[in-house]
């Protein structure tokens, strides 16, 4: 099998092959022969993305292994995956119109869809969303001209040569032909995605389920507002007297629970998530004697208030602004005792975009795929914090709080940043002038910036190829360029596959720097130095 190996930053390669069947064969061989240091294998329409840890395996070793796998895949027929049967009610809002577009009757469309054996080629778009293909399916189905802002969970749709089922409510432009009640994604299951790559699928028509009768008993909802330490004590009483925790009085613009993320789940459509500024979270944890990986709170732009329900130790790092504890101003990058009933206030930040609050013992919440991180796009992990929420703190570790400062600190550089870029896989989609512009221009961080991605304002990057790129694997830091020509830097909650060409990829070290870039900040790009 012929394969083209393309760079995708410092920590990933894209293996491009001729067809989707080749993707399935190559992915099967790679999965069966995975070497140490390879973190993820993400099949897509024409590529397999290989994500690796460069501290454990060199890029040259990964490249040699991938090329050898392609040679083996060309001479072996991939083994059949497990068969899953999905009950489906063919009641989709677009069923009749789709049949008319394809020039067949509704009955013929249903019969062809239910009669085919499908295979999950790859996942993406959302956790557990599988792109299913079949040799028995002859249709190329156009997407909706105007995507829906809401597609319900369980909806089964068609687009291009694919069918797929939405695991959760989300926007979408596929044509909906039916509904399934199957649990498509359960993050607590041993195999979270029901439709993982390689799985074979058959749809079994079922009768509609009658709606349940309304419950005659009305439930009285009791609204509770955050009233400081007094209200917190009442809430924690249900969890047991003496529970270590804090009450959120005001979350500010955005406050979430974050640890170092959930790498290794991209093949299920799950982003790595985790703290955007990992260095700041690690430092905050070390300041209170925690292991570096424990979960803390990521506070965006400030405006955060919380009250302690028990005596705690805390440290604040990252973005800089006025921090007060019980009305007294305290320094960041130091451990402080937070006494029961007193309030911590992180004022609006003057420098940087994200601060990290470490609590000795770490934030306790149910782990999803090995991480307590909030994924704001996929809705995985704890919900974003709101006024009145209770954050539970784990038992204090045995390691002591350091008696001296760990390192000098200062306000983050957030006005003009220099960001290193490694090569991307689709630089050949752009004119030579676009690459010059990318490195010569001064870019401005727009207001369209969050944990999913950062849109940059500046000159348009001219393409020489205008066709549509089949979906392929994405990594945090990838600079996607949509047809408008304005680059978007993907964040840690960004999609794991995408259809816009990637011209370059921010280095792993640059991601922490970008985490502190506020709207209006200026960015200059430079070529990353090549490693040995």
C-alpha positions in Angstrom: 0.0 0.0 0.0 1.3 3.4 -1.0 1.4 5.9 1.9 2.4 9.6 2.2 3.7 10.6 5.6 2.8 14.3 6.4 4.0 16.3 9.5 1.3 17.5 11.9 3.4 19.5 14.4 5.9 18.0 16.7 3.8 15.2 18.2 1.7 13.7 15.3 2.0 12.4 11.8 -0.7 12.1 9.1 -0.5 8.9 7.0 -2.3 9.6 3.7 -3.5 6.7 1.5 -5.6 6.4 -1.6 -9.0 5.4 -0.3 -11.2 4.8 2.7 -10.7 1.0 2.5 -7.0 1.6 2.6 -7.5 3.7 5.8 -9.4 0.8 7.4 -6.7 -1.7 6.5 -3.8 0.5 7.6 -5.6 1.4 10.9 -6.1 -2.2 11.6 -2.4 -3.1 11.2 -1.3 -0.1 13.2 -3.6 -0.9 16.0 -2.4 -4.5 16.1 1.3 -3.5 16.1 1.2 -0.3 18.2 4.7 0.6 19.6 5.5 2.2 22.9 5.0 5.9 22.9 2.2 6.0 20.4 -0.8 7.6 22.2 -3.5 7.7 19.7 -4.5 6.4 16.2 -7.3 8.4 14.5 -8.6 7.1 11.2 -10.4 9.6 8.9 -11.6 9.8 5.3 -8.2 9.4 3.6 -5.7 9.5 6.5 -4.7 7.9 9.8 -3.4 10.3 12.4 -0.6 8.9 14.7 -0.2 10.9 17.9 3.0 10.1 19.9 5.0 11.3 22.9 8.4 12.5 21.6 9.9 12.0 25.0 9.3 8.2 24.7 9.7 7.6 20.9 11.4 9.6 18.2 9.6 10.8 15.1 12.0 8.8 12.9 11.0 5.5 14.7 7.3 6.3 14.4 7.7 7.1 10.7 9.6 3.8 10.0 6.9 1.9 11.9 4.1 3.6 10.0 5.7 2.9 6.6 6.2 -0.8 7.5 2.6 -1.0 8.6 1.5 0.3 5.3 3.5 -2.3 3.5 1.9 -5.0 5.6 -1.6 -3.5 5.2 -1.3 -3.8 1.4 -0.9 -7.6 1.6 -3.4 -8.4 4.4 -7.1 -8.3 4.5 -8.3 -6.5 7.7 -10.1 -8.7 10.2 -13.8 -8.1 10.6 -14.8 -6.0 13.6 -17.7 -6.9 16.0 -21.3 -6.6 14.7 -23.7 -4.2 16.4 -27.4 -4.1 15.6 -29.1 -0.8 16.1 -32.9 -0.6 16.3 -34.1 2.4 14.3 -37.4 4.0 13.8 -37.5 5.5 10.3 -39.3 8.7 11.3 -36.7 11.4 10.4 -37.8 14.9 9.5 -35.9 14.7 6.1 -36.8 11.2 5.1 -39.3 12.0 2.4 -37.3 14.9 1.0 -34.1 12.9 0.9 -35.8 10.1 -1.0 -37.1 12.6 -3.5 -33.6 14.2 -3.9 -32.2 10.7 -4.6 -35.0 9.8 -7.0 -36.3 6.8 -5.0 -39.3 6.1 -2.9 -39.2 6.3 0.9 -39.7 2.5 1.0 -36.7 1.9 -1.3 -34.5 4.3 0.8 -35.4 2.6 4.0 -34.9 -0.9 2.5 -31.4 0.0 1.1 -30.4 1.6 4.4 -31.6 -1.3 6.6 -30.4 -3.9 4.1 -26.8 -2.7 4.0 -24.0 -3.8 6.4 -22.2 -0.7 7.5 -18.7 -0.3 9.0 -17.5 2.5 11.2 -14.7 4.1 9.2 -13.8 6.8 11.8 -15.2 9.0 14.5 -15.2 12.7 15.0 -17.4 15.8 15.2 -18.6 14.7 18.7 -17.6 11.9 21.1 -19.0 8.6 19.9 -20.2 10.0 16.5 -19.2 7.4 14.0 -19.0 7.9 10.2 -20.4 4.6 8.8 -19.8 3.4 5.2 -21.0 0.5 3.2 -20.2 -1.1 -0.2 -23.9 -1.7 -0.5 -24.9 2.0 -0.3 -24.8 3.7 -3.7 -25.9 7.2 -2.8 -24.1 10.5 -2.4 -26.4 12.5 -0.2 -26.0 16.3 -0.1 -26.0 18.0 3.2 -28.7 20.5 4.2 -28.2 24.0 2.7 -28.7 25.5 6.2 -27.6 23.3 9.1 -29.9 22.8 12.0 -29.0 24.6 15.2 -30.3 21.6 17.2 -30.3 17.9 16.2 -31.6 15.7 19.0 -29.7 12.8 20.5 -30.3 9.5 18.8 -31.1 11.1 15.4 -29.8 9.0 12.4 -28.7 11.0 9.4 -27.1 10.8 5.9 -24.4 13.0 4.4 -22.2 12.3 1.3 -21.6 8.5 1.4 -22.0 8.2 5.2 -24.6 7.5 7.7 -24.3 8.2 11.4 -26.2 8.6 14.7 -25.9 11.7 16.9 -24.9 10.6 20.5 -26.0 13.9 22.0 -27.9 17.0 21.1 -25.8 19.2 18.8 -26.0 21.4 15.7 -25.7 19.5 12.4 -26.3 19.5 8.7 -26.9 15.9 7.9 -30.3 14.8 6.5 -32.3 13.0 9.3 -34.0 9.8 8.3 -34.6 8.1 11.7 -34.1 7.7 15.4 -32.4 5.2 17.6 -32.6 4.8 21.4 -29.3 2.9 21.6 -26.7 4.3 24.1 -24.2 5.5 21.6 -21.6 7.0 24.1 -21.2 6.2 27.8 -18.0 7.7 29.2 -18.3 5.4 32.3 -18.4 2.2 30.2 -15.3 0.0 29.6 -15.8 0.7 25.9 -17.4 4.2 25.9 -18.2 4.4 22.2 -20.7 1.9 20.9 -19.6 2.6 17.4 -15.8 2.5 17.5 -13.7 2.4 14.3 -13.9 -1.0 12.6 -17.3 -1.9 14.2 -19.8 -3.4 11.8 -23.4 -2.1 12.0 -26.8 -3.3 10.9 -29.9 -1.1 11.3 -33.1 -3.0 12.4 -36.4 -1.2 11.8 -38.5 -1.0 14.9 -42.0 0.4 15.6 -42.3 3.8 17.3 -42.3 3.8 21.1 -45.5 5.5 22.5 -44.8 8.6 24.5 -45.2 8.0 28.3 -48.2 9.4 30.0 -47.5 12.6 31.9 -46.7 12.2 35.5 -49.7 13.5 37.6 -47.4 14.4 40.5 -45.9 17.8 40.1 -42.5 18.4 41.7 -41.8 21.6 43.6 -38.4 23.0 42.6 -36.6 24.9 45.4 -34.4 27.7 44.1 -31.2 28.2 46.1 -29.0 31.2 45.8 -25.4 31.5 46.9 -25.5 33.1 50.3 -21.9 32.7 51.4 -20.6 30.4 54.0 -24.0 30.0 55.8 -25.8 28.6 52.7 -22.7 26.5 52.0 -22.9 24.8 55.3 -26.6 23.9 54.7 -25.7 22.4 51.3 -22.8 20.4 52.6 -24.7 18.9 55.5 -26.3 16.5 53.1 -22.9 15.2 52.1 -21.7 14.7 55.7 -20.5 17.0 58.4 -17.0 18.3 57.9 -17.0 17.8 54.1 -14.0 19.6 52.7 -15.2 21.9 50.0 -16.0 25.4 48.7 -19.1 27.2 47.6 -19.1 29.1 44.3 -20.5 32.6 44.9 -19.7 34.0 41.5 -17.9 32.0 38.7 -16.9 35.0 36.7 -16.8 34.8 32.9 -16.1 31.0 33.0 -14.8 28.7 35.7 -14.2 25.0 35.1 -12.6 22.0 36.7 -9.4 21.1 34.9 -6.5 18.6 35.3 -3.9 17.6 32.7 -6.5 16.2 30.4 -7.6 12.9 28.8 -5.1 12.1 26.0 -5.5 8.8 24.1 -9.3 9.0 23.4 -9.2 10.9 20.1 -10.2 7.8 18.2 -13.5 7.9 20.1 -14.0 11.6 19.1 -12.9 12.8 22.5 -10.6 15.9 22.7 -7.7 15.9 25.2 -9.2 18.9 27.2 -7.3 19.7 30.4 -5.8 23.0 31.6 -5.0 25.4 28.7 -1.9 26.6 30.7 -0.6 23.3 32.0 2.5 24.9 33.4 0.5 27.2 35.6 -1.7 24.4 36.9 1.4 22.2 37.7 3.0 25.1 39.6 -0.1 25.8 41.6 -0.3 22.1 42.6 3.3 22.0 43.6 2.9 25.2 45.8 0.3 23.4 48.0 2.1 20.0 48.0 -0.2 18.3 45.5 0.9 15.9 42.8 1.0 17.9 39.6 -1.8 16.1 37.9 -4.5 16.8 40.5 -7.5 18.8 39.3 -7.9 22.5 40.1 -10.1 25.3 38.9 -9.4 27.3 35.7 -10.8 30.8 36.0 -11.1 32.8 32.7 -10.7 36.6 32.9 -11.5 36.8 36.6 -14.6 37.9 38.5 -14.5 34.7 40.7 -15.7 34.5 44.3 -16.0 31.4 46.6 -16.3 30.6 50.3 -14.5 27.9 52.2 -16.5 25.3 54.1 -13.4 23.9 55.9 -9.9 25.0 56.5 -8.0 24.7 53.3 -4.6 25.6 51.6 -4.7 27.2 48.2 -2.4 28.8 45.6 -3.3 31.0 42.6 -1.1 31.1 39.5 -1.3 32.1 35.8 -3.2 35.3 34.9 -2.5 38.3 37.2 -5.0 40.4 39.0 -5.9 41.5 42.5 -6.6 38.5 44.7 -8.1 39.0 48.1 -8.7 36.5 50.9 -11.1 37.5 53.7 -10.8 41.1 52.4 -7.0 41.1 52.5 -4.9 41.2 49.4 -2.6 38.2 48.9 0.2 37.4 46.5 -0.2 34.8 43.7 2.4 32.0 43.4 2.4 31.4 47.2 0.5 28.9 49.4 -2.1 30.5 51.7 -4.3 29.2 54.4 -8.0 29.7 53.6 -10.1 29.6 56.7 -13.6 28.3 57.1 -16.3 30.8 56.2 -14.0 33.3 54.5 -14.3 34.5 50.9 -11.7 34.3 48.2 -12.0 36.8 45.4 -10.1 36.8 42.1 -10.8 40.2 40.6 -10.9 40.9 36.9 -7.4 40.2 35.5 -5.1 42.9 34.4 -2.7 40.6 32.5 -3.3 37.1 31.1 -6.5 35.3 30.5 -6.6 32.3 32.8 -5.7 31.8 36.4 -5.5 28.4 38.2 -6.7 27.8 41.7 -5.1 24.8 43.3 -6.7 23.4 46.5 -4.6 21.1 48.7 -6.1 17.7 48.1 -7.3 18.6 44.6 -10.9 18.9 43.3 -12.8 15.7 43.6 -15.4 14.8 40.9 -16.2 11.7 38.9 -13.4 10.9 36.4 -14.4 10.5 32.8 -12.0 8.5 30.7 -9.3 9.0 33.4 -9.7 12.8 33.8 -11.8 15.2 35.8 -11.5 17.9 33.1 -14.5 19.8 31.8 -14.8 19.6 28.0 -17.0 22.6 27.1 -17.7 21.6 23.5 -18.5 17.9 24.1 -20.2 18.3 27.5 -17.9 15.7 29.0 -16.8 16.0 32.7 -18.2 18.4 35.3 -20.4 21.1 34.1 -19.0 24.7 34.1 -19.3 26.2 37.5 -22.3 28.4 38.4 -23.3 30.4 41.5 -24.4 28.0 44.2 -22.3 25.1 43.1 -20.3 23.1 45.6 -16.7 22.0 44.8 -15.6 19.0 46.9 -11.9 18.9 47.9 -10.1 15.6 48.4 -8.0 14.5 51.3 -4.7 16.4 51.9 -1.7 14.6 50.5 1.1 13.4 52.7 3.7 15.6 51.0 4.3 18.9 52.9 3.7 22.4 51.6 7.1 23.7 50.3 8.6 26.2 52.7 10.1 28.4 50.0 8.9 29.8 46.7 9.4 27.3 43.8 10.5 29.9 41.2 10.3 33.6 40.4 7.1 34.7 38.9 5.6 37.7 37.1 2.6 38.8 35.1 2.1 36.8 31.9 3.3 38.4 28.7 0.0 39.0 26.9 0.4 42.1 24.7 2.7 40.8 21.9 3.6 37.1 21.9 6.1 35.2 19.8 4.7 31.8 19.0 6.7 28.9 17.5 5.1 27.0 14.6 6.0 23.5 13.4 5.1 22.3 9.9 1.5 21.4 9.1 0.3 18.8 6.6 -1.4 21.0 4.1 1.0 23.9 3.5 0.9 22.9 -0.2 -2.8 24.1 -0.3 -1.5 27.7 0.0 0.4 30.1 -2.2 4.0 30.8 -1.3 2.9 34.4 -0.4 0.5 32.9 2.3 3.5 31.3 4.1 5.4 34.6 3.9 2.3 36.4 5.3 1.9 34.0 8.1 5.3 34.7 9.5 5.6 38.4 8.5 2.2 39.7 9.7 1.2 40.8 13.2 -2.0 38.9 14.1 -4.6 40.0 16.6 -6.5 37.7 18.9 -10.2 38.2 18.2 -13.1 38.2 20.6 -14.1 34.8 19.1 -11.7 32.9 21.5 -12.5 30.2 23.9 -11.3 26.7 25.0 -12.3 25.3 21.5 -10.3 27.7 19.4 -8.8 31.1 18.9 -9.7 33.1 15.8 -7.0 35.5 14.5 -7.6 38.8 12.7 -5.2 39.8 10.0 -4.5 39.4 6.3 -6.2 36.5 4.4 -3.9 33.5 3.6 -4.3 32.8 -0.1 -5.1 29.2 -1.2 -4.0 27.6 -4.4 -6.4 24.7 -3.9 -10.1 25.5 -3.4 -11.5 22.0 -3.2 -13.0 20.5 -0.1 -10.6 18.6 2.2 -11.9 15.2 3.4 -12.0 15.2 7.2 -8.7 14.3 8.9 -7.2 14.3 12.4 -6.6 17.5 14.3 -4.4 18.3 17.3 -4.4 21.2 19.8 -2.5 24.1 18.3 -3.4 23.3 14.7 -3.8 26.4 12.5 -6.9 25.6 10.4 -7.6 28.0 7.6 -11.2 28.2 6.4 -12.1 29.6 3.0 -12.2 33.1 4.4 -8.4 32.9 4.8 -8.3 33.8 8.5 -6.5 31.2 10.6 -8.1 29.5 13.7 -5.8 27.9 16.3 -7.5 24.9 17.8 -7.7 24.6 21.6 -7.7 21.6 23.9 -11.5 21.2 23.6 -11.4 21.5 19.8 -12.6 18.9 17.4 -10.4 15.8 16.8 -11.2 15.7 13.1 -11.8 18.6 10.7 -12.1 19.5 7.1 -10.1 22.8 6.8 -6.5 22.6 5.7 -3.8 23.0 8.5 -1.0 25.2 7.4 1.1 24.9 10.5 0.9 23.7 14.2 1.8 25.7 17.3 4.4 23.8 19.3 3.5 22.1 22.5 5.4 24.7 24.6 3.6 27.5 22.8 0.2 26.3 23.9 0.7 27.5 27.5 1.7 30.9 26.1 -1.4 31.1 23.9 -3.6 30.2 26.9 -2.8 33.6 28.4 -3.5 35.6 25.2 -6.5 38.0 25.7 -8.7 39.4 22.9 -6.7 42.2 21.4 -3.3 40.6 22.0 -0.8 40.6 19.1 0.9 37.5 17.9 4.0 37.0 15.7 4.8 33.6 14.4 8.3 32.2 13.9 9.6 28.9 12.7 10.2 26.4 15.4 13.7 25.0 15.7 14.0 21.5 14.6 14.8 18.9 17.2 17.6 16.4 16.9 
